[in-house]
């Protein structure tokens, strides 16, 4: 057996002792969260919120959420990144977190107990109030630089032109909410490597997206990814159909 130099052994023992010392049980984590004005819960919520808006679903496992959280914290509700102290708590105790998700709910467990839970991030009406937005992803990171800001405006401009062309000239019809005051939007996610554009309908309508409208959106998405070296993008767009719209009665 090789001998470990004494200094290296002490460093390893000290590091391991520090790591073990910072491991928290469920009660300790809850107390720590309360002492930090529930900023740990808030960080988990905010990251879940942002993840949902960039994927239109909750993460499949805790690693998806944590990887996203440390790279893209507070994208949509821009306030300030969470503190290094909170990040340290989450990193050291990461292995004790798990999650369970459904289309409408996210449960985050810590040491087999529910630490926090969130309902679906956005109702149909709330989603439509947000209107048009777009995000570009490269190397699993949402781009936020000046280039991305300029491309955001350009993409939404081209998106609106496609919408107007189909509604005004190509027999498409838009879907509006019952009060007729706002357009119904759908979410879109585009994966450049797979060349797939997925439609995420947030509202209870039976309506087929206009096939040529869909093809135009896919072409626009592919072009932006190809020209700017993006891997993935997500956006919202008005719902344009050519069929009769039937509202689903969920009562």
Backbone as JSON, one array per atom type, in Angstrom:
{
  "sequence": "XXXXXXXXXXXXXXXXXXXXXXXXXXXXXXXXXXXXXXXXXXXXXXXXXXXXXXXXXXXXXXXXXXXXXXXXXXXXXXXXXXXXXXXXXXXXXXXXXXXXXXXXXXXXXXXXXXXXXXXXXXXXXXXXXXXXXXXXXXXXXXXXXXXXXXXXXXXXXXXXXXXXXXXXXXXXXXXXXXXXXXXXXXXXXXXXXXXXXXXXXXXXXXXXXXXXXXXXXXXXXXXXXXXXXXXXXXXXXXXXXXXXXXXXXXX",
  "N": [[0.84, -1.2, 0.0], [0.61, 2.19, -0.9], [2.16, 4.92, 0.73], [0.59, 7.8, 2.0], [1.53, 11.13, 1.86], [1.9, 13.02, 4.89], [0.95, 15.7, 5.06], [-0.77, 15.86, 2.87], [-2.62, 13.93, 3.63], [-3.71, 15.13, 5.91], [-4.94, 17.33, 4.75], [-6.88, 16.08, 3.18], [-8.42, 14.83, 5.15], [-9.3, 17.05, 6.56], [-10.78, 18.37, 4.61], [-12.75, 16.45, 4.12], [-13.92, 16.33, 6.64], [-14.94, 18.91, 6.82], [-16.83, 18.83, 4.78], [-18.58, 16.85, 5.74], [-19.39, 18.12, 8.02], [-20.97, 20.12, 7.1], [-23.15, 18.86, 6.04], [-26.62, 18.58, 6.18], [-29.46, 17.66, 8.14], [-33.0, 17.13, 7.56], [-34.51, 18.78, 9.31], [-32.56, 20.63, 10.1], [-31.95, 21.85, 7.66], [-34.41, 23.05, 7.08], [-34.56, 24.87, 9.2], [-32.32, 26.4, 8.63], [-33.12, 27.5, 6.2], [-35.3, 29.06, 7.06], [-33.93, 30.89, 8.65], [-32.61, 32.29, 6.72], [-34.54, 33.8, 5.58], [-36.11, 32.25, 3.95], [-34.81, 31.97, 1.51], [-33.59, 29.79, 0.27], [-35.71, 28.11, -0.45], [-36.92, 29.95, -2.15], [-35.0, 30.2, -4.2], [-35.09, 27.62, -5.3], [-37.72, 27.62, -6.16], [-37.69, 29.79, -8.01], [-35.86, 28.89, -9.93], [-37.18, 26.61, -10.81], [-39.41, 27.81, -11.94], [-38.22, 29.3, -14.02], [-37.11, 27.19, -15.46], [-39.42, 25.87, -16.29], [-40.52, 27.77, -18.03], [-38.68, 27.78, -20.08], [-38.78, 25.25, -21.07], [-41.37, 24.43, -20.97], [-42.33, 22.51, -19.29], [-41.78, 20.66, -16.24], [-38.54, 19.86, -14.72], [-37.03, 16.62, -15.26], [-35.49, 15.28, -13.39], [-33.54, 15.79, -10.36], [-30.94, 16.52, -10.98], [-31.15, 17.73, -13.5], [-32.51, 20.07, -12.75], [-30.72, 21.29, -10.88], [-28.39, 21.65, -12.42], [-29.35, 23.42, -14.33], [-30.14, 25.5, -12.64], [-27.75, 26.58, -11.51], [-26.62, 27.75, -13.68], [-28.46, 29.42, -14.94], [-29.9, 31.14, -13.25], [-32.63, 33.17, -12.24], [-33.68, 34.24, -14.76], [-36.09, 35.06, -16.12], [-37.56, 36.53, -14.17], [-35.87, 38.91, -13.39], [-33.88, 39.66, -10.78], [-31.69, 39.41, -8.6], [-28.78, 37.33, -8.54], [-28.68, 34.3, -6.55], [-27.11, 34.14, -3.3], [-23.64, 33.29, -2.57], [-23.44, 31.82, -0.24], [-25.92, 30.48, -0.07], [-25.78, 28.98, -2.4], [-23.62, 27.34, -1.72], [-24.74, 25.82, 0.36], [-26.68, 24.38, -1.08], [-25.07, 22.98, -2.92], [-23.37, 21.37, -1.29], [-25.26, 19.76, -0.07], [-26.53, 18.52, -2.14], [-26.84, 15.81, -2.94], [-28.81, 14.87, -1.29], [-31.19, 15.79, -2.19], [-34.13, 15.15, -4.08], [-36.56, 14.86, -6.73], [-40.01, 14.9, -7.76], [-42.1, 14.99, -10.5], [-45.04, 16.11, -12.22], [-47.21, 16.86, -15.03], [-48.44, 19.13, -13.97], [-47.44, 19.77, -11.46], [-44.73, 20.13, -9.14], [-42.71, 18.43, -6.91], [-40.3, 18.77, -4.47], [-38.03, 16.89, -2.77], [-36.29, 16.4, 0.32], [-34.04, 14.39, 1.82], [-35.97, 12.33, 1.8], [-38.28, 13.61, 2.65], [-40.87, 15.98, 1.97], [-39.7, 18.98, 0.89], [-40.42, 21.32, -0.45], [-43.1, 22.43, -2.62], [-44.53, 23.04, -5.84], [-47.07, 24.43, -7.86], [-48.33, 24.25, -11.28], [-46.63, 26.55, -13.37], [-47.95, 28.56, -14.8], [-51.1, 29.74, -15.77], [-53.56, 29.48, -18.44], [-54.6, 32.08, -19.02], [-52.66, 33.72, -17.73], [-50.38, 33.03, -19.15], [-51.0, 34.06, -21.67], [-51.1, 36.76, -21.1], [-48.45, 37.39, -20.8], [-47.55, 37.38, -23.39], [-45.51, 37.74, -26.27], [-42.38, 36.11, -26.27], [-38.91, 35.1, -26.33], [-36.17, 32.79, -26.14], [-32.72, 31.97, -26.38], [-30.52, 29.2, -26.56], [-27.31, 27.99, -25.86], [-24.84, 25.55, -25.55], [-26.18, 24.56, -23.32], [-26.81, 26.82, -21.87], [-28.76, 29.66, -21.3], [-28.7, 32.38, -23.45], [-27.7, 35.71, -22.78], [-26.48, 38.0, -23.59], [-25.56, 41.1, -25.34], [-25.82, 40.54, -28.06], [-27.73, 38.49, -28.06], [-29.91, 39.93, -27.07], [-30.42, 41.7, -29.2], [-31.04, 39.86, -31.2], [-33.3, 38.78, -30.1], [-35.26, 40.8, -30.47], [-35.26, 40.88, -33.28], [-36.07, 38.26, -33.94], [-38.66, 38.15, -32.82], [-39.86, 40.11, -34.33], [-39.81, 38.98, -36.92], [-41.34, 36.75, -36.37], [-43.84, 37.92, -35.82], [-44.42, 38.97, -38.31], [-44.76, 36.63, -39.79], [-47.02, 35.62, -38.51], [-48.93, 37.66, -39.12], [-49.01, 37.41, -41.9], [-50.18, 34.91, -42.3], [-52.66, 35.19, -41.08], [-53.81, 37.33, -42.45], [-53.48, 36.81, -45.2], [-53.35, 34.08, -45.84], [-55.51, 32.44, -45.2], [-55.57, 31.69, -42.53], [-56.75, 31.55, -39.13], [-56.83, 33.33, -36.09], [-56.79, 32.41, -32.62], [-58.72, 33.54, -29.94], [-59.15, 34.56, -26.52], [-62.08, 33.99, -24.47], [-63.21, 36.47, -23.82], [-62.41, 37.91, -25.95], [-60.36, 39.75, -26.0], [-57.64, 39.24, -26.0], [-54.98, 37.55, -27.67], [-54.63, 34.02, -27.97], [-51.8, 32.24, -26.99], [-49.28, 29.84, -27.88], [-46.68, 27.7, -26.63], [-43.39, 27.09, -27.85], [-40.75, 24.8, -28.5], [-37.58, 24.35, -29.84], [-35.28, 22.05, -31.09], [-32.2, 22.07, -32.38], [-30.31, 20.13, -33.2], [-31.83, 17.8, -33.41], [-33.7, 18.72, -35.11], [-36.37, 19.36, -34.43], [-39.51, 20.74, -33.74], [-41.52, 21.46, -31.14], [-44.86, 21.71, -30.04], [-46.47, 23.35, -27.41], [-49.36, 23.53, -25.89], [-51.03, 25.74, -23.86], [-53.62, 26.25, -23.22], [-57.12, 25.33, -22.85], [-58.16, 24.28, -25.52], [-59.53, 22.68, -28.39], [-57.83, 22.65, -31.14], [-56.22, 22.66, -34.23], [-52.94, 23.47, -35.04], [-52.13, 25.58, -37.73], [-50.79, 23.96, -40.46], [-48.92, 24.91, -42.39], [-48.22, 27.26, -41.19], [-46.95, 26.27, -38.93], [-44.77, 25.02, -40.24], [-43.45, 27.27, -41.25], [-42.67, 28.52, -38.88], [-40.91, 26.62, -37.93], [-38.92, 26.69, -39.89], [-37.98, 29.31, -39.51], [-36.94, 29.04, -36.9], [-34.92, 27.1, -37.29], [-33.24, 28.51, -39.02], [-32.33, 30.64, -37.38], [-30.92, 29.23, -35.4], [-28.96, 27.98, -36.93], [-27.53, 30.15, -38.12], [-26.55, 31.47, -35.89], [-25.34, 29.71, -34.25], [-26.8, 28.38, -32.21], [-28.13, 25.93, -29.96], [-30.65, 25.33, -29.19], [-33.91, 26.64, -28.83], [-36.61, 28.59, -27.4], [-39.95, 29.8, -27.45], [-42.89, 31.93, -27.55], [-45.93, 32.07, -29.39], [-48.67, 33.46, -31.3], [-51.71, 31.54, -31.54], [-52.49, 30.1, -34.45], [-54.87, 28.8, -36.56], [-56.76, 26.68, -38.84], [-59.07, 25.45, -38.5], [-62.31, 24.91, -36.96], [-62.66, 26.13, -33.68], [-62.94, 24.52, -30.63], [-63.92, 24.94, -27.37], [-62.77, 23.37, -24.47], [-64.75, 22.03, -21.99], [-64.08, 22.16, -18.73], [-65.31, 21.93, -16.36]],
  "CA": [[0.0, 0.0, 0.0], [1.39, 3.4, -0.98], [2.0, 5.85, 1.84], [0.14, 9.14, 1.65], [2.24, 12.16, 2.64], [1.12, 13.47, 6.04], [0.27, 16.96, 4.77], [-1.89, 15.56, 1.98], [-3.61, 13.21, 4.43], [-4.4, 16.11, 6.76], [-5.81, 18.14, 3.89], [-8.03, 15.25, 2.8], [-9.27, 14.64, 6.33], [-9.92, 18.33, 6.86], [-11.8, 18.63, 3.6], [-13.86, 15.52, 4.35], [-14.58, 16.74, 7.86], [-15.72, 20.12, 6.5], [-17.99, 18.42, 3.99], [-19.53, 16.16, 6.61], [-19.88, 19.08, 8.99], [-21.97, 20.95, 6.46], [-24.3, 18.06, 5.66], [-27.72, 18.93, 7.06], [-30.66, 16.84, 8.15], [-34.16, 17.88, 7.08], [-34.85, 19.83, 10.27], [-31.52, 21.66, 10.05], [-32.1, 22.6, 6.42], [-35.6, 23.89, 7.23], [-34.2, 25.97, 10.1], [-31.39, 27.24, 7.87], [-33.93, 28.22, 5.23], [-36.05, 30.08, 7.79], [-33.0, 31.94, 9.1], [-32.23, 33.05, 5.52], [-35.77, 34.38, 5.05], [-36.62, 31.28, 2.96], [-34.16, 32.18, 0.22], [-33.32, 28.49, -0.35], [-36.97, 27.77, -1.11], [-37.13, 30.9, -3.23], [-34.1, 29.84, -5.3], [-35.64, 26.42, -5.93], [-38.93, 28.02, -6.88], [-37.36, 30.63, -9.16], [-35.23, 28.05, -10.94], [-38.24, 25.77, -11.37], [-40.21, 28.71, -12.76], [-37.46, 29.58, -15.24], [-36.99, 25.94, -16.22], [-40.71, 25.61, -16.93], [-40.73, 28.7, -19.13], [-37.78, 27.48, -21.18], [-39.06, 23.89, -21.55], [-42.82, 24.24, -20.87], [-42.55, 21.35, -18.43], [-40.85, 20.65, -15.13], [-37.39, 18.97, -14.95], [-37.28, 15.19, -15.05], [-34.81, 14.84, -12.17], [-32.93, 16.88, -9.6], [-29.72, 16.96, -11.67], [-31.59, 18.69, -14.51], [-32.85, 21.32, -12.09], [-29.54, 21.91, -10.29], [-27.51, 22.1, -13.5], [-29.99, 24.61, -14.88], [-30.19, 26.54, -11.62], [-26.47, 27.21, -11.3], [-26.22, 28.45, -14.9], [-29.46, 30.32, -15.49], [-30.76, 31.63, -12.19], [-33.33, 34.44, -12.38], [-33.67, 34.72, -16.14], [-37.3, 35.78, -16.48], [-37.82, 37.52, -13.13], [-34.5, 39.33, -13.09], [-33.65, 40.46, -9.57], [-30.26, 39.25, -8.38], [-28.43, 35.92, -8.34], [-28.66, 33.93, -5.14], [-25.81, 34.36, -2.68], [-22.71, 32.16, -2.55], [-23.77, 31.01, 0.94], [-27.03, 29.6, -0.42], [-25.26, 28.03, -3.38], [-22.8, 26.36, -1.0], [-25.65, 24.91, 1.06], [-27.29, 23.51, -2.07], [-24.05, 22.11, -3.51], [-22.92, 20.4, -0.3], [-26.36, 18.85, 0.26], [-27.2, 18.17, -3.39], [-27.17, 14.38, -3.04], [-29.97, 14.57, -0.46], [-32.38, 16.29, -2.87], [-34.74, 14.43, -5.2], [-37.82, 15.52, -7.11], [-41.06, 14.16, -8.47], [-42.85, 15.98, -11.26], [-46.16, 15.74, -13.09], [-47.41, 18.03, -15.9], [-49.01, 20.28, -13.26], [-46.92, 19.97, -10.11], [-43.36, 19.72, -8.86], [-42.42, 18.18, -5.5], [-38.87, 18.64, -4.2], [-37.82, 16.16, -1.52], [-34.97, 16.43, 0.95], [-33.94, 13.25, 2.75], [-37.24, 11.6, 1.74], [-39.39, 14.43, 3.12], [-41.17, 17.07, 1.04], [-39.12, 20.25, 1.33], [-41.27, 22.36, -1.02], [-43.87, 21.98, -3.78], [-44.99, 24.14, -6.69], [-48.07, 24.11, -8.88], [-47.95, 24.66, -12.62], [-46.15, 27.93, -13.29], [-48.69, 29.57, -15.53], [-52.39, 29.35, -16.32], [-53.79, 29.92, -19.82], [-54.72, 33.53, -19.04], [-51.39, 34.32, -17.36], [-49.46, 32.82, -20.27], [-51.35, 34.99, -22.75], [-50.76, 38.12, -20.68], [-47.01, 37.58, -21.03], [-47.4, 37.69, -24.81], [-44.42, 37.16, -27.05], [-41.03, 36.09, -25.72], [-38.03, 34.11, -26.97], [-34.89, 32.57, -25.48], [-31.76, 31.2, -27.18], [-29.69, 28.37, -25.69], [-26.06, 27.47, -26.42], [-24.11, 24.78, -24.54], [-27.07, 24.41, -22.16], [-26.92, 28.08, -21.15], [-29.58, 30.68, -21.96], [-27.86, 33.5, -23.82], [-28.23, 36.95, -22.24], [-25.6, 39.11, -23.95], [-26.14, 42.1, -26.24], [-26.18, 39.88, -29.31], [-29.0, 37.79, -27.83], [-30.96, 40.95, -26.94], [-30.73, 42.18, -30.54], [-31.68, 38.77, -31.92], [-34.63, 38.66, -29.52], [-36.13, 41.74, -31.18], [-35.35, 40.47, -34.67], [-36.85, 37.03, -34.01], [-40.07, 38.45, -32.56], [-40.34, 40.87, -35.5], [-40.06, 38.01, -38.0], [-42.46, 35.93, -35.9], [-45.07, 38.69, -35.98], [-44.67, 39.05, -39.74], [-45.31, 35.32, -40.2], [-48.39, 35.59, -37.99], [-49.8, 38.56, -39.91], [-49.15, 36.88, -43.26], [-51.12, 33.79, -42.3], [-53.99, 35.66, -40.69], [-54.34, 38.27, -43.44], [-53.39, 36.4, -46.6], [-53.28, 32.64, -46.1], [-56.73, 31.79, -44.66], [-55.45, 31.24, -41.15], [-57.53, 32.34, -38.16], [-56.23, 33.28, -34.77], [-57.66, 32.03, -31.5], [-58.74, 34.54, -28.88], [-59.83, 34.15, -25.29], [-63.53, 34.17, -24.53], [-63.57, 37.89, -23.8], [-62.02, 38.46, -27.24], [-59.45, 40.87, -25.85], [-56.23, 38.88, -26.15], [-54.67, 36.36, -28.46], [-54.15, 32.82, -27.29], [-50.46, 31.88, -27.41], [-48.75, 28.52, -27.6], [-45.24, 27.67, -26.43], [-42.64, 26.29, -28.83], [-39.35, 24.49, -28.21], [-36.91, 23.85, -31.04], [-33.99, 21.4, -30.89], [-31.54, 22.18, -33.69], [-29.65, 18.87, -33.56], [-32.87, 16.84, -33.81], [-34.57, 19.44, -36.04], [-37.74, 19.13, -33.97], [-40.25, 21.87, -33.17], [-42.6, 20.87, -30.33], [-45.9, 22.66, -29.66], [-46.96, 23.18, -26.04], [-50.59, 24.32, -25.78], [-51.32, 26.04, -22.45], [-55.03, 26.58, -23.06], [-58.04, 24.21, -23.1], [-58.84, 24.39, -26.82], [-59.28, 21.71, -29.45], [-57.54, 23.42, -32.35], [-55.0, 22.23, -34.89], [-52.11, 24.55, -35.54], [-52.05, 25.62, -39.19], [-49.59, 23.18, -40.8], [-47.94, 25.75, -43.07], [-47.75, 28.19, -40.17], [-45.97, 25.49, -38.17], [-43.57, 24.85, -41.08], [-42.76, 28.56, -41.31], [-42.04, 28.73, -37.58], [-39.78, 25.69, -37.85], [-37.89, 27.23, -40.77], [-37.42, 30.46, -38.81], [-36.15, 28.53, -35.77], [-33.73, 26.45, -37.83], [-32.38, 29.55, -39.57], [-31.7, 31.36, -36.29], [-29.95, 28.35, -34.76], [-27.86, 27.74, -37.87], [-26.73, 31.37, -38.32], [-26.0, 32.0, -34.64], [-24.73, 28.61, -33.5], [-27.6, 28.02, -31.05], [-28.5, 24.52, -29.9], [-32.04, 25.14, -28.74], [-34.6, 27.89, -28.51], [-37.99, 28.48, -26.94], [-40.65, 31.05, -27.69], [-44.34, 31.86, -27.59], [-46.45, 32.62, -30.63], [-50.14, 33.36, -31.37], [-52.27, 30.29, -32.04], [-53.13, 30.28, -35.75], [-55.44, 27.52, -36.99], [-57.69, 26.8, -39.97], [-60.23, 24.66, -38.13], [-63.19, 25.46, -35.93], [-62.11, 25.99, -32.34], [-63.88, 24.03, -29.61], [-63.42, 25.12, -26.01], [-62.98, 22.21, -23.62], [-65.45, 22.33, -20.75], [-63.36, 21.43, -17.68], [-66.06, 21.99, -15.09]],
  "C": [[0.88, 1.26, 0.0], [1.11, 4.29, 0.23], [1.58, 7.22, 1.33], [0.91, 10.15, 2.49], [1.33, 12.75, 3.72], [0.34, 14.75, 5.75], [-0.95, 16.74, 3.89], [-3.0, 14.85, 2.73], [-4.4, 14.17, 5.3], [-5.36, 16.97, 5.95], [-7.06, 17.38, 3.51], [-8.98, 15.08, 3.96], [-9.99, 15.93, 6.69], [-11.04, 18.64, 5.9], [-13.01, 17.74, 3.81], [-14.63, 15.9, 5.59], [-15.44, 17.97, 7.63], [-16.98, 19.77, 5.75], [-19.05, 17.76, 4.86], [-20.18, 17.14, 7.59], [-21.01, 19.92, 8.41], [-23.18, 20.17, 5.94], [-25.41, 18.3, 6.68], [-28.81, 17.88, 7.02], [-31.84, 17.72, 7.74], [-34.51, 19.03, 8.02], [-33.84, 20.97, 10.21], [-31.64, 22.5, 8.78], [-33.3, 23.54, 6.5], [-35.3, 25.09, 8.12], [-33.25, 26.94, 9.41], [-32.15, 28.1, 6.87], [-34.7, 29.36, 5.9], [-35.15, 31.23, 8.23], [-32.54, 32.82, 7.95], [-33.44, 33.66, 4.83], [-36.29, 33.56, 3.86], [-36.05, 31.51, 1.56], [-33.8, 30.87, -0.47], [-34.55, 28.03, -1.11], [-37.2, 28.67, -2.31], [-36.25, 30.59, -4.44], [-34.6, 28.61, -6.04], [-36.89, 26.75, -6.73], [-38.58, 28.79, -8.15], [-36.73, 29.82, -10.29], [-36.24, 27.12, -11.6], [-39.12, 26.57, -12.32], [-39.51, 28.97, -14.1], [-37.32, 28.34, -16.11], [-38.29, 25.67, -16.97], [-40.91, 26.51, -18.14], [-39.77, 28.47, -20.3], [-37.99, 26.08, -21.75], [-40.56, 23.58, -21.62], [-43.18, 22.91, -20.2], [-41.56, 21.44, -17.29], [-39.69, 19.7, -15.41], [-37.72, 17.53, -14.59], [-36.62, 14.68, -13.78], [-34.07, 16.01, -11.55], [-31.67, 17.4, -10.27], [-30.06, 17.96, -12.77], [-31.84, 20.06, -13.88], [-31.61, 22.03, -11.56], [-28.59, 22.42, -11.37], [-28.04, 23.38, -14.13], [-29.9, 25.78, -13.91], [-28.87, 27.29, -11.49], [-25.99, 27.99, -12.53], [-27.18, 29.58, -15.27], [-30.38, 30.95, -14.45], [-31.34, 33.01, -12.5], [-33.23, 35.01, -13.79], [-34.9, 35.57, -16.44], [-37.66, 36.85, -15.45], [-36.47, 38.03, -12.63], [-34.48, 40.19, -11.82], [-32.15, 40.42, -9.3], [-29.97, 37.77, -8.18], [-28.45, 35.58, -6.86], [-27.23, 33.99, -4.61], [-24.95, 33.1, -2.74], [-23.01, 31.25, -1.37], [-24.88, 30.01, 0.62], [-26.58, 28.56, -1.44], [-24.43, 26.95, -2.69], [-23.66, 25.34, -0.27], [-26.25, 23.91, 0.08], [-26.28, 22.52, -2.65], [-23.65, 21.0, -2.54], [-24.0, 19.35, -0.03], [-27.11, 18.34, -0.97], [-27.65, 16.72, -3.44], [-28.4, 14.0, -2.22], [-31.28, 15.05, -1.08], [-32.83, 15.31, -3.96], [-36.0, 15.2, -5.59], [-38.76, 14.54, -7.79], [-41.9, 15.2, -9.19], [-43.98, 15.33, -12.04], [-46.32, 16.94, -14.04], [-47.84, 19.29, -15.15], [-48.38, 20.59, -11.91], [-45.49, 19.46, -10.0], [-43.19, 19.58, -7.35], [-40.91, 18.01, -5.36], [-38.69, 18.04, -2.81], [-36.41, 16.41, -1.0], [-34.95, 15.32, 1.99], [-35.29, 12.56, 2.92], [-38.43, 12.34, 2.34], [-39.62, 15.56, 2.13], [-40.64, 18.38, 1.61], [-39.95, 21.42, 0.81], [-42.0, 21.79, -2.23], [-44.4, 23.2, -4.53], [-46.04, 23.63, -7.65], [-47.59, 24.61, -10.23], [-47.68, 26.16, -12.66], [-47.12, 28.95, -13.85], [-50.01, 29.02, -16.04], [-52.49, 29.85, -17.76], [-53.81, 31.44, -19.89], [-53.4, 34.23, -18.73], [-50.38, 34.18, -18.5], [-49.73, 33.81, -21.39], [-51.04, 36.44, -22.38], [-49.28, 38.41, -20.91], [-46.74, 37.95, -22.47], [-46.21, 37.02, -25.43], [-43.09, 37.22, -26.31], [-40.23, 35.01, -26.44], [-36.75, 33.99, -26.15], [-34.02, 31.67, -26.35], [-30.81, 30.46, -26.24], [-28.48, 27.85, -26.46], [-25.28, 26.79, -25.31], [-24.87, 24.73, -23.22], [-27.2, 25.68, -21.32], [-27.76, 29.05, -21.95], [-28.72, 31.92, -22.21], [-28.51, 34.83, -23.4], [-27.38, 38.17, -22.62], [-26.29, 40.07, -24.91], [-26.58, 41.5, -27.57], [-27.54, 39.2, -29.17], [-30.15, 38.79, -27.71], [-31.39, 41.48, -28.3], [-31.48, 41.11, -31.33], [-33.09, 38.51, -31.39], [-35.62, 39.55, -30.26], [-36.34, 41.33, -32.63], [-36.23, 39.24, -34.83], [-38.34, 37.34, -33.83], [-40.68, 39.28, -33.69], [-40.68, 39.92, -36.65], [-41.24, 37.11, -37.64], [-43.79, 36.63, -36.13], [-45.43, 38.83, -37.46], [-45.26, 37.75, -40.28], [-46.77, 35.22, -39.75], [-49.33, 36.43, -38.84], [-50.04, 38.01, -41.32], [-50.18, 35.76, -43.29], [-52.53, 34.23, -41.96], [-54.61, 36.51, -41.8], [-54.43, 37.69, -44.85], [-53.53, 34.9, -46.86], [-54.36, 31.86, -45.36], [-56.56, 31.21, -43.26], [-56.35, 32.09, -40.25], [-56.89, 32.21, -36.79], [-57.27, 32.91, -33.72], [-57.56, 33.11, -30.44], [-59.43, 33.97, -27.66], [-61.3, 34.53, -25.37], [-63.95, 35.63, -24.54], [-63.15, 38.61, -25.08], [-61.0, 39.57, -27.17], [-57.99, 40.52, -26.06], [-56.08, 37.61, -26.96], [-54.29, 35.21, -27.55], [-52.77, 32.47, -27.86], [-50.17, 30.41, -27.11], [-47.25, 28.64, -27.37], [-44.6, 26.75, -27.46], [-41.24, 26.02, -28.3], [-38.74, 23.86, -29.46], [-35.53, 23.3, -30.69], [-33.29, 21.33, -32.24], [-30.93, 20.85, -34.13], [-30.66, 17.84, -34.05], [-33.79, 17.41, -34.88], [-36.04, 19.17, -35.71], [-38.31, 20.39, -33.34], [-41.48, 21.29, -32.46], [-43.55, 21.97, -29.9], [-46.4, 22.33, -28.26], [-48.18, 24.1, -25.87], [-50.96, 24.5, -24.3], [-52.82, 26.19, -22.17], [-55.94, 25.41, -23.45], [-58.84, 24.38, -24.39], [-58.51, 23.17, -27.67], [-59.06, 22.52, -30.72], [-56.23, 22.92, -32.93], [-54.23, 23.44, -35.37], [-52.03, 24.45, -37.07], [-50.72, 24.98, -39.62], [-48.52, 24.03, -41.49], [-47.39, 26.83, -42.13], [-46.68, 27.51, -39.32], [-44.67, 25.34, -38.96], [-42.77, 26.13, -41.17], [-42.03, 28.86, -40.01], [-40.81, 27.83, -37.43], [-38.62, 26.18, -38.7], [-37.19, 28.43, -40.13], [-36.51, 30.01, -37.67], [-34.84, 27.91, -36.25], [-32.73, 27.48, -38.34], [-31.63, 30.29, -38.47], [-30.63, 30.51, -35.59], [-28.72, 28.16, -35.65], [-26.95, 28.97, -37.97], [-26.0, 31.8, -37.05], [-25.42, 30.92, -33.73], [-25.46, 28.32, -32.19], [-27.97, 26.54, -31.13], [-30.01, 24.32, -29.74], [-32.65, 26.52, -28.57], [-36.03, 27.62, -28.09], [-38.67, 29.82, -27.14], [-42.15, 30.83, -27.6], [-44.82, 32.53, -28.87], [-47.98, 32.53, -30.62], [-50.59, 32.04, -32.0], [-53.03, 30.58, -33.34], [-53.58, 28.9, -36.25], [-56.28, 27.75, -38.25], [-58.95, 26.02, -39.7], [-61.1, 25.41, -37.14], [-62.61, 25.16, -34.56], [-63.21, 25.56, -31.37], [-63.26, 24.21, -28.24], [-63.76, 23.88, -25.19], [-63.63, 22.63, -22.32], [-64.82, 21.5, -19.65], [-64.09, 21.46, -16.34], [-66.52, 20.6, -14.68]]
}
